[in-house]
Amino acid sequence: MSAPKKSQSSFAKQFQELEEIAAWFEGDAVDLEEGLTKFERGMTLAHGLRERLQEAEVTIERMQQTLPQDNDD
């Protein structure tokens, strides 16, 4: 069970880094070269986070399909 914990930690750290990059862009002093580097890193992080969320969505859908349906309508 260590893999999911590591994955969650990695996801949280990557999300935190993305938030820090967004906050940097919201600041007053923006250097073009540093901004380009941060933008590229942010895009890389966003792509990886989006993939992880999609994987989680697929996992949840699979789990829902295997659980018995509640037919109390």
Residue, then its C-alpha position, 0 to 999 in steps of 0.5 A: m500500500s505504499a505506492p498509493k501513499k507515495s502517489q498521493s504525496s507526489f500529487a500533492k507536492q506537484f499541485q503545491e508547486l503549480e499553485e506557487i507558480a500561479a502565485w508568482f505570476e499573480g505578483d507584481a514583478v515578472d521577469l520574462e525569462e523566469g516567467l517562460t521557465k515557470f510557464e513551461r514547468g507549470m504546463t508540465l505539472a498541469h499535464g501530469l496532474r491532469e493525467r493522474l486525475q483521469e487515471a483516478e476517474v477511470t479507477i473510480e468508474r471501474m470500482q463503481q461497475t463492480l459494486p452491486q447496484d442499489n435498486d431502491d428507487 
